[in-house]
Amino acid sequence: MQAPVVVMNTQSGDRQTGRKAQMSNITAAKTVADIIRSCLGPKAMLKMLLDPMGGIVLTNDGHAILREIEVSHPAAKSMIELSRTQDEEVGDGTTSVIILAGEMLAQSLPHNSREISTQLVLDGVMLNKDITHPKMRRRIENPRIILLDCTLEYKKGESQTNIEISKEDDWNKILQIEEEQVKLMCDSILALKPDLVITEKGVSARATGATVVNRVDDLQESDVGTECGLFEIEKIGDEYFTFLTKCKSPKACTILLRGPSKDILNEIDRNLADAMAVARNVMFHPRLSPGGGATEMAVAVRLGQLAKSIEGVQQWPYRAVAEAMEHAEGGSSWGIDGDKGTLVDMNEYGVWEPEAVKLQSIKTAVESACLLLRVDDICSAKAARALVHPAVERNKSSKSSRLTNACSCS
């Protein structure tokens, strides 16, 4: 049986095959890793980026840096996607996973030059809101709070309504009905004697102890929140903010970030998001591993021992990963002091990382390196030409010929 014929337009496209494609992938991945290599550790440097809208971004967050970079190489795009996956899965370790994957690919270069087949190798709450009336209190201790997920206004019919008005009293009756409806809503609220009624900005019921109610008619005494210790209005800068603080056993809070500039605030926000992700991972997976590269070294030692028990070319991937992770000391709890650059015992130094982040980083880096090493052909498609109507094309050619004849006659 005849093999299927694959037709590709490669006359003007760029195509790389075999070892050349693998070398190109490794180089591209290592280049991406080198971009953010200096952003790792306690002495991390910042990168200054210019976004497409002309704004400036100052950050050392790996994912924030890579998502602003435009790349054309498929392997480089794969590395950037790797950072996005790490951020979505565990919210931290985006820089580490890129550097680790790049180092694994770099360590595979010597084995790649040996013509080893990759098929054999791979087996409280704060609101930006002021009071609505100047005579309202700006400070209330132990307030009674009602949370409404509806507007406090006369609800008009959803369908079109036709009303025939024959005299002036008819119009007054319509206005009176609206006023009575609003008065009924106010009476339902006042019957519970609340100090605060909040209808927007998303105050969490977990912080105030109140129940969010969708209709005023459904309000009950049990829906009133009494767990907030203090309500007050404060002015920060040029804006007024509402604070609900001193809550009893609060299950929600608001973190207020302040800084001298927007760029610094954005960087603080990104760092806080990473810190919150670390806290979340520890809460859901309460297991820690030594930091400072100690965990990677322990994995490297174990892989090195395992490589000695395997014969043939299949031992090389174990050695490559081990070399990418190792340092000189070789202990299971010894890592690198980021301030002094020396090796210290992380148990005594007190540097730990969530096990979930470390597992996700190593797993994702290994899978990405394996995926890129299996690629032996890179083909860049030719850019599509704009479709031109045949009549337009003929007119262009006729104009061009007339212009050529005129020039030759002169």
C-alpha positions in Angstrom: 0.0 0.0 0.0 1.3 3.4 -0.9 2.1 5.7 2.0 0.1 8.9 2.3 1.5 11.9 0.6 1.9 15.1 2.8 2.1 18.3 0.8 3.5 21.4 2.6 4.5 24.8 1.3 8.1 25.1 2.5 9.6 27.2 -0.3 9.5 30.4 1.7 8.9 29.0 5.2 11.6 28.1 7.7 12.0 24.4 8.5 14.4 22.6 10.9 14.6 18.9 11.3 16.4 16.2 13.3 19.2 17.2 15.7 19.1 20.8 14.4 15.5 21.1 15.5 16.3 19.7 19.0 19.3 22.1 19.3 17.0 25.0 18.3 14.5 24.0 20.9 17.1 23.7 23.7 18.6 27.0 22.8 15.3 28.8 22.7 14.2 27.3 26.1 17.5 28.2 27.7 17.3 31.7 26.4 13.9 32.2 28.0 15.3 30.7 31.3 18.2 33.1 31.1 15.9 36.1 30.9 14.4 35.5 34.3 17.4 33.7 35.9 18.4 36.9 37.9 14.9 37.2 39.3 15.2 34.1 41.6 16.2 34.2 45.2 16.5 36.8 48.0 18.7 39.0 45.9 16.4 39.0 42.9 16.7 41.8 40.4 13.7 43.6 38.8 13.0 43.7 35.1 11.7 46.9 33.4 9.2 46.1 30.6 7.3 48.3 28.2 3.9 47.0 27.5 2.1 47.4 24.1 0.1 50.4 25.5 3.3 52.2 26.4 3.1 51.6 30.1 6.1 50.5 32.2 6.0 47.3 34.3 8.6 46.8 37.1 8.6 43.3 38.5 10.6 40.2 39.4 7.7 37.8 39.0 8.5 35.3 36.4 5.0 34.9 35.0 4.4 38.6 34.9 7.6 39.1 32.9 7.1 36.3 30.4 3.5 37.2 29.6 4.7 40.6 28.4 7.3 39.1 26.1 6.6 38.4 22.5 8.4 35.4 21.1 8.2 33.6 17.7 10.0 30.3 18.5 7.6 27.4 19.3 9.8 26.2 22.1 10.0 29.6 23.7 6.2 29.9 23.5 6.0 26.5 25.2 8.2 27.7 28.1 5.9 30.8 28.6 2.9 28.5 28.6 4.7 26.4 31.2 5.0 29.5 33.4 1.3 30.2 33.0 0.4 26.6 33.9 2.5 26.7 37.1 0.8 30.0 38.1 -2.7 28.5 37.6 -1.9 25.3 39.4 -0.2 26.5 42.6 0.2 30.2 42.2 4.0 30.2 42.9 7.3 28.8 41.6 6.8 30.3 38.1 10.5 31.4 38.0 11.8 28.2 39.5 10.0 25.9 37.0 11.3 27.9 34.0 14.9 27.9 35.2 14.7 24.2 36.2 13.3 23.2 32.8 16.0 25.3 31.0 18.8 23.7 33.0 17.5 20.2 32.3 17.5 20.9 28.6 21.0 22.5 28.9 22.3 19.3 30.6 20.8 17.2 27.8 23.0 18.9 25.2 26.0 16.5 25.7 23.7 13.5 25.5 22.1 14.9 22.4 25.4 15.2 20.6 26.0 11.5 21.3 23.1 10.7 18.9 21.0 9.0 21.6 17.5 8.3 20.5 15.0 10.2 22.6 12.5 7.3 22.1 14.9 5.1 24.2 15.8 7.8 26.8 12.2 8.6 27.8 10.4 6.0 29.9 -12.2 42.0 57.5 -13.6 44.1 54.8 -12.8 47.6 53.4 -15.0 49.5 50.9 -14.2 52.4 48.7 -17.4 54.1 49.7 -18.5 57.1 51.8 -21.8 57.7 53.6 -24.7 58.9 51.4 -25.9 61.7 53.7 -23.8 64.2 55.7 -25.9 63.6 58.9 -25.1 59.9 58.9 -22.8 58.6 61.7 -19.2 58.0 60.7 -18.4 55.8 63.6 -20.6 53.1 65.1 -19.6 50.5 67.7 -21.2 47.0 67.6 -23.4 47.9 64.6 -26.4 45.9 63.5 -25.8 45.2 59.8 -28.2 44.2 57.0 -26.8 43.0 53.6 -29.1 43.3 50.7 -28.4 42.0 47.2 -31.1 44.3 45.7 -31.8 48.0 45.1 -33.8 50.1 47.4 -36.1 51.7 44.8 -39.5 51.3 43.3 -39.4 48.2 41.1 -41.1 48.9 37.8 -42.7 46.2 35.7 -40.5 44.3 33.3 -43.1 44.4 30.5 -44.5 47.5 28.9 -47.5 48.9 30.7 -50.0 51.4 29.3 -51.8 53.7 31.7 -54.6 56.1 30.7 -54.6 59.3 32.6 -57.7 61.4 32.2 -57.2 63.9 35.0 -54.6 65.3 37.3 -55.6 63.1 40.3 -54.7 60.0 38.3 -51.1 61.0 38.0 -50.9 61.8 41.7 -52.3 58.3 42.5 -49.5 56.8 40.5 -46.8 58.7 42.4 -48.5 57.8 45.6 -48.4 54.1 44.8 -44.6 54.4 44.2 -44.1 56.2 47.5 -46.1 53.6 49.3 -44.0 50.8 47.9 -40.8 52.6 49.0 -42.3 53.2 52.4 -43.1 49.5 52.8 -39.5 48.6 52.0 -38.2 51.2 54.5 -40.7 49.9 57.2 -39.5 46.3 56.7 -35.9 47.4 57.2 -36.7 49.7 60.2 -38.6 47.0 62.0 -35.2 45.2 62.5 -33.6 48.4 63.9 -30.3 48.1 61.9 -27.4 50.6 62.2 -26.1 49.8 58.7 -27.7 48.8 55.4 -25.3 47.9 52.7 -26.5 47.1 49.2 -23.3 47.1 47.1 -19.5 46.7 47.1 -19.7 43.0 48.1 -19.4 43.0 51.9 -18.7 39.4 52.9 -21.3 37.8 55.2 -18.4 35.8 56.7 -16.9 38.9 58.2 -20.1 40.6 59.6 -22.2 37.5 60.5 -25.1 38.8 58.4 -27.0 36.9 55.8 -27.2 38.3 52.2 -30.9 38.7 51.4 -32.2 39.1 47.8 -35.6 40.7 48.7 -36.5 43.2 51.4 -39.7 41.2 52.1 -37.7 38.2 53.2 -35.8 40.0 55.9 -35.7 38.3 59.4 -34.1 39.0 62.7 -31.7 36.1 62.1 -30.4 37.9 58.9 -29.0 40.8 60.9 -25.2 40.7 61.4 -24.0 41.5 64.9 -20.4 40.2 64.8 -18.8 43.5 63.6 -17.2 45.4 66.5 -16.6 48.8 64.8 -17.8 50.7 61.8 -16.0 53.9 60.8 -15.2 56.1 57.8 -11.6 57.2 57.1 -10.1 59.4 54.5 -7.1 58.0 52.7 -5.6 60.4 50.2 -8.5 62.0 48.4 -11.0 59.2 48.9 -13.2 58.0 51.7 -13.1 54.4 52.8 -15.5 52.4 55.0 -14.0 50.0 57.5 -15.8 47.2 59.3 -13.3 46.0 61.9 -13.0 44.2 65.2 -15.2 41.4 64.0 -15.9 38.3 66.2 -14.2 35.2 64.7 -14.0 36.8 61.2 -13.6 34.4 58.2 -12.8 37.1 55.7 -10.6 40.2 55.6 -9.4 43.0 53.3 -5.6 43.7 52.9 -4.9 47.4 52.3 -1.8 48.0 50.2 -0.2 51.5 50.1 2.9 52.7 48.3 4.5 55.8 46.8 3.8 55.0 43.2 1.6 52.8 41.0 4.5 50.6 39.8 5.6 49.8 43.4 2.0 49.0 44.4 1.6 46.7 41.4 4.8 44.8 42.4 3.6 44.6 46.0 0.3 43.2 44.8 2.1 40.5 42.7 4.3 39.6 45.7 1.3 39.4 48.0 -0.5 37.2 45.5 2.4 34.8 45.6 2.5 34.9 49.4 -1.2 34.1 49.6 -0.8 31.2 47.2 2.0 29.8 49.5 -0.3 30.1 52.5 -3.1 28.4 50.6 -0.9 25.5 49.5 0.3 25.0 53.1 -3.2 25.0 54.4 -4.5 22.5 51.9 -1.3 20.4 51.8 0.4 20.8 55.2 3.8 19.4 54.1 7.1 21.3 53.8 10.4 20.6 52.1 13.8 22.3 52.7 14.4 25.4 50.6 17.5 26.9 49.1 17.9 24.1 46.6 18.1 21.4 49.3 15.2 19.4 47.9 16.6 19.5 44.4 19.9 18.2 45.7 18.2 15.3 47.5 16.4 14.4 44.3 19.7 14.7 42.4 21.5 12.3 44.8 18.7 9.8 44.5 18.7 10.0 40.7 22.5 9.7 40.6 22.3 6.5 42.7 19.5 5.1 40.5 21.5 5.9 37.3 24.3 3.6 38.5 21.9 0.7 38.7 20.7 1.2 35.1 22.8 0.0 32.1 23.0 1.5 28.7 21.8 4.9 27.4 18.7 4.8 29.6 20.9 6.0 32.5 21.7 9.3 30.8 18.4 11.1 31.5 18.7 10.3 35.2 22.2 11.7 35.3 21.2 14.8 33.3 18.4 15.7 35.7 20.6 15.0 38.7 23.3 17.3 37.3 20.7 20.0 36.7 19.7 19.9 40.4 22.9 19.2 42.3 25.3 21.4 44.3 28.7 20.6 45.9 27.6 19.6 49.4 25.3 16.8 48.5 23.3 16.7 51.7 19.5 16.2 51.8 18.9 19.3 53.9 21.8 21.5 52.7 20.9 24.5 50.5 22.3 27.8 49.4 22.2 30.9 51.6 20.9 33.5 49.1 22.5 36.4 51.1 26.0 35.0 51.5 26.2 32.4 48.7 27.4 29.7 51.1 25.9 26.3 51.8 24.0 26.0 55.1 21.7 23.4 56.7 18.2 24.5 55.9 16.8 22.8 59.0 18.9 25.1 61.2 18.5 28.1 58.8 14.7 27.9 58.9 14.0 28.1 55.1 11.2 25.9 54.0 9.0 25.7 50.9 5.5 24.1 50.4 5.8 20.6 49.1 3.0 21.1 46.6 4.9 23.9 44.9 8.1 21.9 44.7 6.3 18.8 43.4 4.5 20.8 40.7 7.7 22.6 39.7 9.7 19.4 39.2 6.9 17.5 37.5 6.1 20.3 35.1 9.8 21.0 34.3 10.5 17.3 33.6 7.4 17.0 31.4 8.3 20.1 29.4 11.9 19.1 28.9 10.7 15.6 27.7 8.2 17.2 25.3 10.7 19.5 23.7 13.4 16.8 23.4 10.9 14.6 21.4 10.5 17.3 18.7 12.6 16.6 15.6 11.0 18.9 13.1 10.1 22.7 13.2 8.3 24.2 10.3 7.2 27.8 10.1 4.2 28.3 7.9 4.3 30.9 5.1 2.4 34.1 5.8 -1.0 34.1 4.0 -1.3 36.6 1.1 -4.3 38.9 1.0 -6.9 37.6 -1.5 -7.1 39.9 -4.6 -9.9 39.7 -7.1 -8.7 38.6 -10.6 -10.1 41.7 -12.3 -8.2 43.9 -9.9 -5.1 41.9 -10.6 -5.5 42.4 -14.4 -6.1 46.1 -14.0 -2.9 46.4 -11.9 -0.9 44.5 -14.6 -2.3 46.6 -17.5 -1.5 49.8 -15.7 2.0 48.6 -15.0 2.5 47.7 -18.7 1.3 51.1 -19.9 3.6 52.8 -17.4 6.5 50.8 -18.7 5.8 51.6 -22.3 5.5 55.3 -21.5 8.8 55.3 -19.8 10.5 53.5 -22.6 9.1 55.9 -25.2 10.3 59.0 -23.4 
